[in-house]
Amino acid sequence: MSSPPSLVKDSPGVSGDLQKLFPADFERLDDIYRYAADRGSVAEGAVKRSEGVSFNPRPARVASILVKTSRTIDSLTIGAAFLICCERTVLEDSKGWQEEKILALEALSSPGNSEKASLLSLAHALDTVRHLHMTTYSREERMRVAQEISRTTEGVVQTGLTSQLSNLLATALKRYV
């Protein structure tokens, strides 16, 4: 039987970064990560990995992108980063972490409504594009996914905080569109 998900165990580097940035909120963030992981957020879907290769789970990667590219980030947005990797039905459930779920849903459906939603949408999209080459998708399917990401993120709020992520995403998308 495997041990329950834990940010400390699943992604020690991201865990350490978050413990330093948010010492008072880290336990709550780890609870949100565990909640999201228990509901499928760590599933890689069409991404194929070599057996035995160590990697950060997707929610930790999205959080890491936010930490590394945003001069100011808050624990609410990090919590939403863990949840954005879940299926929409999990986000629409009214139990637990409503602020984070609302932000994750906003980032998926209307990322241009706020800077936080824009940051989250861009980080989620960047992780998706960075891993497209590892999927079982055909070249045409990869191009379709990249085009959809390009379309859905074109309306994000452009500020000093989002510009680095926008540039990273634009560079990653050039491979496909």
C-alpha positions in Angstrom: 0.0 0.0 0.0 1.4 3.4 -0.9 1.7 6.3 1.5 -0.8 9.2 1.2 0.3 12.1 -1.0 2.4 14.7 0.7 4.1 17.7 -0.9 7.1 17.1 1.3 7.4 13.5 0.0 6.3 14.1 -3.6 8.2 17.3 -4.3 10.8 18.1 -1.6 12.3 21.1 -3.5 8.9 22.8 -4.1 7.9 21.9 -0.5 11.1 23.6 0.8 10.5 26.7 -1.3 6.9 27.0 0.0 7.9 26.4 3.6 10.3 29.3 3.3 7.8 31.6 1.6 4.7 30.7 3.5 5.7 29.2 6.9 2.4 30.1 8.5 0.4 28.7 5.6 2.4 25.6 4.7 0.3 23.1 6.5 -2.8 24.4 4.8 -1.0 24.3 1.4 0.1 20.7 2.1 -3.6 19.8 3.0 -4.8 21.4 -0.3 -2.1 19.5 -2.2 -3.2 16.2 -0.6 -6.8 16.9 -1.3 -6.0 17.7 -5.0 -3.7 14.6 -5.3 -6.4 12.4 -3.8 -8.7 13.7 -6.5 -6.5 13.0 -9.5 -4.4 16.2 -9.9 -1.2 14.2 -10.0 -2.4 12.0 -12.9 -0.3 12.8 -16.0 -2.9 11.6 -18.5 -1.2 11.3 -21.9 2.2 12.2 -20.6 4.4 9.1 -20.7 7.5 8.8 -18.5 10.3 6.2 -18.4 9.8 3.8 -15.5 11.7 4.7 -12.4 12.3 8.3 -13.4 11.8 10.8 -10.6 9.7 13.9 -11.4 7.7 16.6 -9.8 3.9 16.0 -10.0 2.0 18.4 -12.1 0.5 20.5 -9.2 4.0 21.0 -7.8 5.3 22.0 -11.2 2.6 24.6 -11.7 3.3 26.0 -8.2 7.0 26.0 -8.9 6.5 28.0 -12.1 4.6 30.6 -10.2 7.2 30.8 -7.4 10.1 31.1 -9.9 8.5 33.7 -12.2 6.4 35.9 -10.0 7.9 38.6 -7.8 4.9 38.5 -5.6 2.8 35.5 -5.1 0.5 34.5 -2.3 -0.6 31.3 -0.7 -4.1 31.5 -2.1 -2.7 31.4 -5.7 -0.4 28.5 -4.8 -3.3 26.6 -3.3 -5.3 27.3 -6.5 -2.3 26.0 -8.5 -2.6 22.6 -6.8 -6.4 22.5 -7.5 -6.3 23.7 -11.2 -4.8 20.3 -12.1 -8.0 18.6 -10.9 -11.0 17.8 -13.0 -13.6 20.6 -13.2 -16.1 18.6 -11.1 -13.7 18.7 -8.2 -13.4 22.5 -8.5 -17.2 22.8 -8.6 -17.6 20.8 -5.4 -18.7 23.1 -2.6 -16.6 21.4 0.1 -13.3 22.9 1.3 -11.0 25.6 -0.1 -13.6 27.7 -1.8 -11.4 30.7 -2.5 -8.8 28.6 -4.1 -11.4 26.6 -6.1 -13.0 29.9 -7.4 -9.6 31.2 -8.5 -8.8 27.9 -10.2 -12.1 28.0 -12.0 -11.6 31.6 -13.0 -8.2 30.8 -14.4 -9.7 28.0 -16.5 -12.7 29.9 -17.8 -12.0 33.7 -17.6 -8.3 34.2 -17.0 -8.5 37.9 -18.2 -10.7 38.8 -15.2 -7.8 39.3 -12.7 -4.1 39.3 -12.5 -4.1 36.2 -10.2 -6.2 34.2 -12.6 -4.0 35.3 -15.4 -0.8 34.2 -13.6 -2.4 30.9 -12.7 -3.7 30.3 -16.3 -0.3 31.1 -17.8 1.6 28.8 -15.4 -0.9 25.9 -16.0 -0.6 26.5 -19.8 3.2 26.7 -19.7 3.4 23.4 -17.9 1.1 21.8 -20.4 3.1 23.0 -23.4 6.4 22.1 -21.8 5.2 18.5 -21.5 3.4 18.1 -24.9 6.5 16.5 -26.4 6.2 13.7 -23.8 2.6 12.8 -24.7 1.2 10.0 -26.8 -0.5 12.6 -29.0 0.1 12.7 -32.7 1.9 15.8 -34.1 -1.6 17.1 -35.2 -3.1 16.6 -31.7 -0.1 18.4 -30.1 -0.6 21.3 -32.5 -4.3 21.4 -31.8 -3.7 21.5 -28.0 -1.1 24.3 -28.4 -3.5 26.3 -30.6 -6.2 26.0 -28.0 -3.8 27.1 -25.3 -2.8 30.1 -27.4 -6.4 31.0 -28.0 -7.5 30.7 -24.4 -4.5 32.6 -22.9 -4.5 35.5 -25.4 -6.9 37.5 -23.2 -4.9 37.3 -20.0 -4.2 40.5 -18.0 -0.9 41.9 -19.3 1.1 43.4 -16.4 4.6 43.4 -15.2 3.8 40.3 -13.2 2.4 38.3 -16.1 4.8 39.5 -18.8 7.6 36.9 -17.9 5.1 34.1 -18.0 3.6 35.3 -21.2 7.0 35.5 -22.8 7.9 32.0 -21.6 4.6 30.6 -22.9 5.0 32.3 -26.3 8.4 30.8 -26.7 7.2 27.3 -25.7 4.3 27.6 -28.1 6.5 28.5 -31.1 7.4 24.8 -31.3 3.8 24.0 -32.2 2.0 27.0 -33.7 
